[in-house]
Amino acid sequence: QVQLVESGGALVQPGGSLRLSCAASGIIFSINNMGWYRQAAGKQRELVATITSGGGTNYVDSVKGRFTISRDNAKNTVYLQMNSLKPEDTAVYYCNAEILGVSSVWRNYWGQGTQVTVSS
């Protein structure tokens, strides 16, 4: 079955950098939009960044200029490069992808989440 697995979360100091990865596995015919969301403790989940199959990107204002979303279609993987990290970036980060699989319908899938903690 289709599965998304995130990796790369860690404890980092303010101003540091991390790169998150999310790989899709299973029988996959096509992947359309992919994105990253985050949920801080006690807060609702918010959209961080999206990327289309053609490479078009969008970001929430709070991360513009600091985060970069990218994808490697050959590897069915989406990345989030996070620079100049701030304590307010602390959250569980989730990837999302719209995938066409053996069900023959487009479905949205979620990863299990990876913890990013920014603290001195």
Backbone as a printed PyTorch tensor [residue, N CA C, xyz], in Angstrom:
tensor([[[  0.8410,  -1.1900,   0.0000],
         [  0.0000,   0.0000,   0.0000],
         [  0.8780,   1.2430,   0.0000]],

        [[  0.3080,   2.3380,  -0.4390],
         [  1.0390,   3.5950,  -0.4800],
         [  1.3040,   4.0740,   0.9320]],

        [[  2.5160,   4.5500,   1.1460],
         [  2.9230,   5.0410,   2.4500],
         [  3.8800,   6.2060,   2.2740]],

        [[  3.7680,   7.2030,   3.1500],
         [  4.7020,   8.3170,   3.2010],
         [  5.4730,   8.2340,   4.5050]],

        [[  6.7850,   8.3390,   4.4230],
         [  7.6310,   8.2610,   5.6020],
         [  8.5340,   9.4770,   5.6510]],

        [[  8.4210,  10.2600,   6.7340],
         [  9.2570,  11.4380,   6.9230],
         [ 10.5020,  11.0880,   7.7240]],

        [[ 11.5420,  11.8810,   7.5160],
         [ 12.7570,  11.7530,   8.2970],
         [ 13.4690,  13.0950,   8.3220]],

        [[ 14.4040,  13.2410,   9.2390],
         [ 15.2300,  14.4290,   9.2960],
         [ 14.9770,  15.3440,  10.4710]],

        [[ 13.9110,  15.1240,  11.2140],
         [ 13.6370,  15.9640,  12.3670],
         [ 14.6860,  15.7760,  13.4450]],

        [[ 14.9450,  16.8530,  14.1890],
         [ 15.9770,  16.8170,  15.2140],
         [ 15.8490,  18.0190,  16.1320]],

        [[ 16.6800,  18.0270,  17.1720],
         [ 16.8400,  19.1840,  18.0390],
         [ 17.9760,  20.0290,  17.4960]],

        [[ 17.7050,  21.2980,  17.2200],
         [ 18.7190,  22.2110,  16.6980],
         [ 18.6540,  23.5290,  17.4460]],

        [[ 19.7490,  24.2690,  17.4020],
         [ 19.7980,  25.5820,  18.0200],
         [ 19.1970,  26.6410,  17.1080]],

        [[ 18.6900,  27.7310,  17.6760],
         [ 18.2100,  28.8210,  16.8330],
         [ 19.2700,  29.2590,  15.8340]],

        [[ 18.8420,  29.5030,  14.6120],
         [ 19.7570,  29.8620,  13.5470],
         [ 20.3000,  28.6790,  12.7770]],

        [[ 20.0450,  27.4830,  13.2530],
         [ 20.5250,  26.2860,  12.5910],
         [ 19.6710,  25.8860,  11.4120]],

        [[ 20.0530,  24.7640,  10.8000],
         [ 19.3740,  24.2740,   9.6080],
         [ 19.0620,  22.7970,   9.7290]],

        [[ 18.0100,  22.3890,   9.0540],
         [ 17.6300,  20.9910,   8.9310],
         [ 17.0580,  20.7640,   7.5510]],

        [[ 17.1740,  19.5350,   7.0710],
         [ 16.4850,  19.1510,   5.8580],
         [ 15.6100,  17.9450,   6.1390]],

        [[ 14.3200,  18.1170,   5.9360],
         [ 13.3650,  17.0370,   6.0900],
         [ 13.1460,  16.3390,   4.7550]],

        [[ 12.9400,  15.0350,   4.8230],
         [ 12.6530,  14.2440,   3.6360],
         [ 11.3750,  13.4620,   3.8470]],

        [[ 10.6560,  13.2400,   2.7720],
         [  9.4440,  12.4330,   2.8120],
         [  9.4020,  11.5980,   1.5480]],

        [[  9.4850,  10.2890,   1.7140],
         [  9.5090,   9.3780,   0.5820],
         [  8.2020,   8.5990,   0.4980]],

        [[  7.6370,   8.5510,  -0.6840],
         [  6.4410,   7.7660,  -0.9380],
         [  6.8350,   6.3970,  -1.4690]],

        [[  6.2070,   5.3620,  -0.9470],
         [  6.4900,   4.0090,  -1.3850],
         [  5.1890,   3.2820,  -1.6910]],

        [[  5.3170,   2.1510,  -2.3670],
         [  4.1590,   1.3830,  -2.7750],
         [  4.0040,   1.4000,  -4.2820]],

        [[  2.8670,   0.9010,  -4.7470],
         [  2.5910,   0.9180,  -6.1790],
         [  2.0010,   2.2750,  -6.5260]],

        [[  2.8020,   3.0950,  -7.1690],
         [  2.4480,   4.4810,  -7.4520],
         [  2.5300,   4.7350,  -8.9450]],

        [[  1.4470,   5.2360,  -9.4920],
         [  1.4230,   5.5770, -10.9030],
         [  1.7890,   7.0320, -11.1460]],

        [[  1.3810,   7.9000, -10.2260],
         [  1.6610,   9.3120, -10.4000],
         [  1.4880,  10.0420,  -9.0710]],

        [[  2.2390,  11.1240,  -8.8980],
         [  2.1150,  11.9930,  -7.7420],
         [  1.9020,  13.4120,  -8.2350]],

        [[  0.8510,  14.0390,  -7.7500],
         [  0.5650,  15.4100,  -8.1430],
         [  1.1770,  16.3660,  -7.1120]],

        [[  0.3520,  17.1320,  -6.4250],
         [  0.8850,  18.0870,  -5.4580],
         [  1.4410,  17.3820,  -4.2310]],

        [[  2.4760,  17.9770,  -3.6500],
         [  3.0440,  17.5160,  -2.4010],
         [  3.2150,  18.7290,  -1.4950]],

        [[  3.2430,  18.4840,  -0.1980],
         [  3.3750,  19.6010,   0.7070],
         [  3.8550,  19.2000,   2.0810]],

        [[  4.1830,  20.2270,   2.8580],
         [  4.5740,  20.0670,   4.2450],
         [  3.6370,  20.8810,   5.1280]],

        [[  3.2140,  20.2670,   6.2140],
         [  2.4000,  20.9060,   7.2340],
         [  3.1230,  20.7760,   8.5690]],

        [[  2.7270,  21.5830,   9.5250],
         [  3.2960,  21.4380,  10.8530],
         [  2.2400,  21.7100,  11.9020]],

        [[  2.4490,  21.1180,  13.0680],
         [  1.5390,  21.3040,  14.1780],
         [  2.3500,  21.4760,  15.4480]],

        [[  2.2980,  22.6670,  16.0010],
         [  2.9510,  22.9470,  17.2640],
         [  2.0570,  22.5030,  18.4130]],

        [[  2.6690,  22.2720,  19.5550],
         [  1.9200,  21.8320,  20.7260],
         [  0.8110,  22.8210,  21.0560]],

        [[ -0.3840,  22.3130,  21.1890],
         [ -1.5190,  23.1490,  21.5320],
         [ -2.0620,  23.9800,  20.3970]],

        [[ -1.5510,  23.7980,  19.1990],
         [ -1.9770,  24.5820,  18.0430],
         [ -2.5810,  23.6820,  16.9740]],

        [[ -3.3050,  24.2940,  16.0550],
         [ -3.8440,  23.5630,  14.9230],
         [ -2.7750,  23.3670,  13.8610]],

        [[ -2.9580,  22.3350,  13.0550],
         [ -2.0300,  22.0830,  11.9710],
         [ -2.1290,  23.1900,  10.9240]],

        [[ -0.9800,  23.6290,  10.4230],
         [ -0.9540,  24.6710,   9.4200],
         [ -0.1280,  24.2400,   8.2150]],

        [[ -0.4940,  24.7630,   7.0740],
         [  0.2540,  24.5150,   5.8560],
         [  1.5390,  25.3310,   5.8720]],

        [[  2.6580,  24.6780,   5.5770],
         [  3.9500,  25.3440,   5.5380],
         [  4.3640,  25.6550,   4.1130]],

        [[  4.3170,  24.6530,   3.2390],
         [  4.7710,  24.8190,   1.8670],
         [  4.1490,  23.7590,   0.9860]],

        [[  3.9390,  24.1020,  -0.2760],
         [  3.4470,  23.1510,  -1.2640],
         [  4.2970,  23.2330,  -2.5170]],

        [[  4.2880,  22.1490,  -3.2820],
         [  4.9850,  22.1170,  -4.5550],
         [  4.1640,  21.2840,  -5.5280]],

        [[  3.9660,  21.8080,  -6.7170],
         [  3.2110,  21.0970,  -7.7360],
         [  4.1020,  20.1060,  -8.4580]],

        [[  3.4890,  19.2810,  -9.2930],
         [  4.2600,  18.3180, -10.0640],
         [  5.2430,  19.0040, -11.0020]],

        [[  4.9290,  20.2220, -11.4140],
         [  5.8100,  20.9790, -12.2860],
         [  6.8350,  21.8280, -11.5730]],

        [[  6.7980,  21.8420, -10.2380],
         [  7.7960,  22.5690,  -9.4750],
         [  7.3580,  23.9170,  -8.9420]],

        [[  6.1230,  24.3150,  -9.1660],
         [  5.6410,  25.5600,  -8.6100],
         [  5.4850,  25.4670,  -7.1040]],

        [[  5.8600,  26.5210,  -6.3770],
         [  5.8740,  26.4660,  -4.9180],
         [  5.0770,  27.5970,  -4.2910]],

        [[  4.6180,  27.3440,  -3.0600],
         [  3.9720,  28.3430,  -2.2310],
         [  4.3870,  28.1130,  -0.7920]],

        [[  4.4650,  29.2020,  -0.0130],
         [  4.9120,  29.1370,   1.3630],
         [  4.0370,  30.0020,   2.2490]],

        [[  3.8920,  29.5710,   3.4900],
         [  3.2790,  30.4320,   4.4750],
         [  4.2310,  31.6060,   4.7370]],

        [[  3.6770,  32.7770,   5.0170],
         [  4.4960,  33.9780,   5.1300],
         [  5.6190,  33.8440,   6.1560]],

        [[  5.3770,  33.1450,   7.2320],
         [  6.3390,  33.0760,   8.3160],
         [  7.6280,  32.3370,   7.9580]],

        [[  7.6290,  31.5720,   6.8690],
         [  8.8310,  30.8240,   6.5030],
         [  9.4400,  31.2910,   5.1910]],

        [[  8.8290,  32.2440,   4.5380],
         [  9.3580,  32.7290,   3.2640],
         [ 10.7660,  33.2900,   3.4410]],

        [[ 11.6500,  32.8950,   2.5480],
         [ 13.0300,  33.3180,   2.6240],
         [ 13.8990,  32.4400,   3.4860]],

        [[ 13.2950,  31.5620,   4.2690],
         [ 14.0460,  30.6690,   5.1510],
         [ 13.9120,  29.2020,   4.7620]],

        [[ 12.7290,  28.8040,   4.3050],
         [ 12.4660,  27.4100,   3.9520],
         [ 12.3710,  27.2700,   2.4380]],

        [[ 12.7730,  26.1070,   1.9390],
         [ 12.6590,  25.7900,   0.5300],
         [ 12.1180,  24.3830,   0.3670]],

        [[ 11.0280,  24.2520,  -0.3730],
         [ 10.4780,  22.9400,  -0.6730],
         [ 10.9550,  22.5140,  -2.0550]],

        [[ 11.2730,  21.2390,  -2.2050],
         [ 11.7090,  20.7070,  -3.4830],
         [ 11.2660,  19.2560,  -3.5870]],

        [[ 11.4200,  18.6910,  -4.7620],
         [ 11.0270,  17.2960,  -4.9470],
         [ 11.9300,  16.6150,  -5.9490]],

        [[ 12.0480,  15.3120,  -5.8030],
         [ 12.7760,  14.4710,  -6.7280],
         [ 11.7750,  13.4400,  -7.2200]],

        [[ 11.2510,  13.6560,  -8.4010],
         [ 10.1960,  12.7870,  -8.9080],
         [ 10.6830,  11.3590,  -9.1540]],

        [[ 11.9430,  11.2010,  -9.5180],
         [ 12.4850,   9.8640,  -9.7400],
         [ 12.5100,   9.0480,  -8.4600]],

        [[ 12.6130,   9.7250,  -7.3180],
         [ 12.6570,   9.0560,  -6.0260],
         [ 11.3400,   9.1440,  -5.2640]],

        [[ 10.3320,   9.7710,  -5.8550],
         [  9.0450,   9.9690,  -5.1870],
         [  9.2280,  10.6000,  -3.8120]],

        [[ 10.0630,  11.6120,  -3.7670],
         [ 10.4480,  12.2190,  -2.5030],
         [ 10.2850,  13.7330,  -2.5470]],

        [[  9.7970,  14.2940,  -1.4540],
         [  9.7120,  15.7310,  -1.2860],
         [ 10.5980,  16.1260,  -0.1080]],

        [[ 11.2210,  17.2950,  -0.2080],
         [ 12.1470,  17.7690,   0.8040],
         [ 11.7010,  19.1280,   1.3210]],

        [[ 12.1150,  19.4300,   2.5280],
         [ 11.9470,  20.7650,   3.0800],
         [ 13.2650,  21.1840,   3.7070]],

        [[ 13.9610,  22.1020,   3.0470],
         [ 15.1890,  22.6650,   3.5840],
         [ 14.8210,  23.8370,   4.4800]],

        [[ 15.2200,  23.7680,   5.7330],
         [ 14.8650,  24.7760,   6.7190],
         [ 16.1360,  25.4430,   7.2160]],

        [[ 16.2600,  26.7350,   6.9530],
         [ 17.4010,  27.5170,   7.3900],
         [ 16.9530,  28.6010,   8.3630]],

        [[ 17.9100,  29.1460,   9.0830],
         [ 17.6310,  30.2240,  10.0390],
         [ 16.4710,  29.8710,  10.9500]],

        [[ 16.5260,  28.6940,  11.5100],
         [ 15.4220,  28.1950,  12.3140],
         [ 15.2150,  29.0260,  13.5750]],

        [[ 13.9610,  29.1730,  13.9340],
         [ 13.5470,  29.9350,  15.0940],
         [ 12.8040,  29.0330,  16.0640]],

        [[ 12.7720,  29.3820,  17.3400],
         [ 12.0110,  28.5730,  18.2930],
         [ 10.5580,  28.3680,  17.8860]],

        [[  9.9590,  29.3560,  17.2520],
         [  8.5720,  29.2250,  16.8360],
         [  8.3680,  28.2390,  15.6970]],

        [[  9.4550,  27.7330,  15.1130],
         [  9.3530,  26.6760,  14.1140],
         [  9.1910,  25.3030,  14.7520]],

        [[  9.3270,  25.2270,  16.0550],
         [  9.1910,  23.9550,  16.7570],
         [  7.8020,  23.3740,  16.5300]],

        [[  7.7510,  22.1480,  16.0350],
         [  6.4830,  21.5010,  15.7240],
         [  6.7530,  20.0950,  15.2180]],

        [[  5.6900,  19.3280,  15.1050],
         [  5.7430,  18.0850,  14.3550],
         [  5.4260,  18.4240,  12.9080]],

        [[  6.2950,  18.0150,  12.0110],
         [  6.1360,  18.3040,  10.5980],
         [  5.6130,  17.0700,   9.8780]],

        [[  4.5930,  17.2700,   9.0630],
         [  3.9490,  16.2010,   8.3160],
         [  4.0270,  16.4780,   6.8250]],

        [[  4.2970,  15.4490,   6.0440],
         [  4.2180,  15.6130,   4.6040],
         [  2.8830,  15.0920,   4.0990]],

        [[  2.5060,  15.5760,   2.9480],
         [  1.2470,  15.2100,   2.3150],
         [  1.4790,  15.0930,   0.8180]],

        [[  0.7960,  14.1410,   0.1990],
         [  0.9370,  13.9700,  -1.2430],
         [ -0.3520,  13.4650,  -1.8410]],

        [[ -0.6490,  13.9460,  -3.0240],
         [ -1.7880,  13.4860,  -3.8060],
         [ -1.2690,  12.4280,  -4.7710]],

        [[ -1.7390,  11.1920,  -4.6210],
         [ -1.1400,  10.0590,  -5.3090],
         [ -2.1880,   9.2410,  -6.0440]],

        [[ -1.8430,   8.8420,  -7.2470],
         [ -2.6460,   7.9030,  -8.0180],
         [ -2.0030,   6.5340,  -7.8880]],

        [[ -2.7080,   5.6000,  -7.2910],
         [ -2.2170,   4.2500,  -7.1000],
         [ -3.1330,   3.2230,  -7.7270]],

        [[ -3.0900,   2.0060,  -7.1920],
         [ -3.8650,   0.9140,  -7.7790],
         [ -5.3700,   1.0880,  -7.6000]],

        [[ -5.7690,   1.9660,  -6.7200],
         [ -7.1910,   2.2460,  -6.5480],
         [ -7.7910,   2.9690,  -7.7420]],

        [[ -6.9510,   3.5100,  -8.5890],
         [ -7.3480,   4.2410,  -9.7930],
         [ -8.0420,   5.5580,  -9.4950]],

        [[ -7.8910,   6.0550,  -8.2790],
         [ -8.4100,   7.3610,  -7.9170],
         [ -7.3200,   8.1340,  -7.1950]],

        [[ -7.3600,   9.4440,  -7.3050],
         [ -6.4090,  10.2930,  -6.6060],
         [ -6.7840,  10.3690,  -5.1320]],

        [[ -5.7990,  10.1520,  -4.2870],
         [ -6.0080,  10.2120,  -2.8520],
         [ -4.9000,  11.0250,  -2.1910]],

        [[ -5.2490,  11.6780,  -1.0960],
         [ -4.2680,  12.3740,  -0.2800],
         [ -3.7530,  11.4460,   0.8130]],

        [[ -2.4330,  11.4080,   0.9520],
         [ -1.7870,  10.5950,   1.9660],
         [ -0.9760,  11.4830,   2.8930]],

        [[ -0.8490,  11.0440,   4.1400],
         [ -0.1010,  11.7650,   5.1610],
         [  1.0070,  10.8990,   5.7240]],

        [[  2.1270,  11.5170,   6.0080],
         [  3.1860,  10.8450,   6.7290],
         [  2.8910,  10.8030,   8.2130]],

        [[  3.7380,  10.1110,   8.9550],
         [  3.5140,   9.9250,  10.3880],
         [  3.9810,  11.1120,  11.2210]],

        [[  4.7440,  12.0020,  10.6320],
         [  5.2420,  13.1700,  11.3280],
         [  6.6640,  12.9900,  11.8270]],

        [[  7.4080,  14.0860,  11.8460],
         [  8.7580,  14.0910,  12.3870],
         [  8.9350,  15.3500,  13.2300]],

        [[  9.5170,  15.1880,  14.4040],
         [  9.6190,  16.2810,  15.3640],
         [ 10.8020,  17.1840,  15.0540]],

        [[ 10.5310,  18.4730,  14.9910],
         [ 11.5650,  19.4930,  14.8710],
         [ 11.5000,  20.3650,  16.1120]],

        [[ 12.5960,  20.4530,  16.8340],
         [ 12.6670,  21.2710,  18.0340],
         [ 13.8140,  22.2560,  17.8910]],

        [[ 13.5080,  23.5350,  18.0340],
         [ 14.5050,  24.5990,  17.9260],
         [ 14.6300,  25.2470,  19.2980]],

        [[ 15.7560,  25.0310,  19.9340],
         [ 15.9410,  25.5030,  21.2990],
         [ 17.4180,  25.6420,  21.6100]],

        [[ 17.7370,  26.6170,  22.4550],
         [ 19.0980,  26.7930,  22.9260],
         [ 19.3250,  26.1210,  24.2710]]])
